[in-house]
Amino acid sequence: MVSTGLRIGEAARRTGLSAPSIRHYEREGLLPEPVRSDSRYRLYGESDLHRLRFIRLCRAMDMSLDEVRTLLGLDLENKADCLAARRTLDAHLGHVRQRLSELRALEHDLRALRDRCDGNGDHCHIIEALHQAADEAVAATPRGGLPRHV
C-alpha cells in the first residue's frame, strides 16, 4: 500500500502551480510520472516539488517548454552542461530582445493612435483609424490574417 507523498492539490499549493499545470508538465515530460496511491491519486515527493518549482521559475522567466526541458536535462557538475545552459540562456535572451523590439514598436503605434484624437472633435479619430487599419491589414495580408505584435 503506497501512501507516502503529497497529493496534487497539496503539491500545487506548495509550488504555486495549479493542478492542471502540474498535469500538463507531466504530459510534456518535464515531470516524471508520479507514484500512485492505492486509490490511484498522484503522489509527489520533495524532488518532484523541487522540479516543479524549477519549472515555475523558468516559466516565470518566459522560457519555452523546450528551453525548460533542456535545462532540466543538464547536470550542474558537468562543465559541458554549463556551456549548454549558457547557450540555452543566450538563445532565450535573443528571443527576449526580439520581443522587446516588438513591444517598443507596439508602444510607438499605440501612442501615435492615441495622439490622433483628444476627445474634442465631432467623432473619434482613434476608432476611425482602427477601422481603417483593420481594412488595410486584411487587404495586405494573405488569407485575411492580421499581423501580431507580441
N, C-alpha and C positions, 0 to 999 in steps of 0.2 A: 504494500500500500504506500503510494507516494503522496506525501502531504507537505513536504518542505518547499519553501519558496513563496513568493508573493503572487497573488492573482493579478490579472491585468489591470484592474481598477486601482489597486494599490501601487503597482509599478508605474502607472500613468501619473498618479499623484506625486510619487517620489521623483519622477524625472521631468515633470512639467509638460509631458506629451499627452495627447489624447489616446484612448484605447484604439480608435480606428487608425491613428498614425502608427502606433506600435504594430498593429496587424499589417499595415501597408509595408513597413520596413521589413517585416518577416517575409512577406511575399516577394519583396525586391531582393532578398538575400542579404540584407545588411545586418540582420539579426538571425542567429541560428534558430531553428525550430525549437521552441521551448519544451521542457519536460511537461508532461500532462499528469494531472492528478487522476485518481481512480474515477472521478466524476467527469474527466476529460477537460477540466479547466487548465488553461495555460498557467505555468508556474515559473517565475523568474527569480534568479539568484542575483547576488551582488555584481557578478561580472556582467550579467545582462543589463543591470541598471547602469553600470558604468558605460557600457557600449551605447545604450540609449541616450545617456547624457552627452557622450561624444558626438553622436549623430545630431542631436538637437543643437549643440554648439556649432557644428559645421553648417547645418541648415540655416542657423541664425546669421551666419556669415554669407548666406545666399549661395552656398556651394551646391552643385548639382548632385544627384544621387550617384552618378558615376565618379565624381570627384571624392565624395564621401567613401564610396566603395574602395577606391584606390588607397585613400589614407588609412582606412581600416585594415587593409591588407599589408601594410608596411610594418616593419619591425624596428622599434626605436633604438635597438642596439646595432643595427646593420648600417654601415656608412653609405652603402649604395642606396639603401632605402631612404636615408636622409636626403640624398640628391633627388630621388624620385618625389619625395614630399615637396621639396623646393620647386621642382618643375611643375608639379600639380598646382601649387600656390601661384607660381608665375603665370601659368595659363589662366587661372581664375582672376588674377589681377588684370590681365588683358581684357577679360570679359567685363569686369567692373569698370575699367576705364572706358570701354565702348559704351556701356550703359550710362556712365556719367556724361559722355559727349551727347548721347541721345537725350538725356534729361535736360542738359543745357539748351539744346535746340528746342525742346518742348517748352521750356520756360520762356525762351525768346518768342516763340509762336503765341503762347498764351498772353504774354504782356502786350504784344502787338495787337492781338484780338481785343483785349480789354481796352486798350487805348483808342479803339475805333468808336467808342461810344461813352459819353459822360452822363447819360441818363436824361439829358435836357432836350433832346430832339423830338421830332414828331413820331419817330419809330426807332426801334433798337437796331443799330448798325452791327452789333455783335451777333444777334440772331440772324440778321440778313447775311452777314459774312459766313456764318456756319452753314446756312442753306446753300450758298453759292459754292463754298469749298466742298461740301458733300457731293454736289452735282459734278464738279470738276474732278474730284478724286475718283468717282465711279467711271467717268468717261475716260480718264487717263490710265486706269489700271485694268489689266486683263481680268475677265470674268467678274468684274464689279467689286473686287476686293479692295479694302481700304488699307492704306499704309498704317503700320503700327509704330508708335513712338517707342514705348518701352514695355 
